[in-house]
């Protein structure tokens, strides 16, 4: 794998890798600090510190999720915030995904492909075992796009209902007995 020095570090998540988003990291650190009793905390500065630490340790291979969380814990402990480290992603990882991204890869009118791609997405998101919250967004625009409709209509309503039922069943079956919270909007 080739990586550019200025690109954000990659983190393995399930069967793929995602680039570290500093805004997301700052938000997670802010939540952890609040849970640890720090209502005012320099989360953005600490996120930049963690990112710099990961840049310094980076190899061409993406960080495992465990390696990433360990690196965050090391940085937090080194700067004297062990109690924040204990709260970091304590409840698992939250993933937001736009259903429009699935539809972009499908030909117009390929409704069955939407269901297949949605099932693959659910399996991919939950395969890491770290994801405990999933938010699937842009249901209405995705349905309109796959049906090639400019306005919401009865056929859109039917497909949206079927997709929501399918996603619920697939997420619950894939999560099996693990705790999972999800929303489909």
Number of C-alpha atoms within 10 A of each C-alpha: 6 7 14 8 10 7 10 18 26 24 19 18 20 18 11 12 16 14 12 16 13 17 13 12 20 19 14 19 25 23 20 22 23 15 16 17 12 14 12 9 14 13 19 17 12 20 24 15 15 22 21 14 15 21 16 11 11 16 14 11 14 20 21 15 17 12 14 19 15 13 18 23 20 17 21 22 15 10 9 11 15 15 17 21 22 16 18 23 15 10 12 14 14 16 14 13 15 16 23 19 11 19 22 12 11 16 14 14 15 12 17 10 17 21 16 11 17 20 18 13 18 20 18 15 23 22 15 14 13 18 21 18 17 20 16 17 16 15 17 17 19 21 25 23 20 22 17 13 14 9 10 12 10 8 13 21 14 11 17 17 12 13 19 15 11 14 21 16 13 18 21 16 13 18 19 10 8 14 12 17 14 17 13 16 12
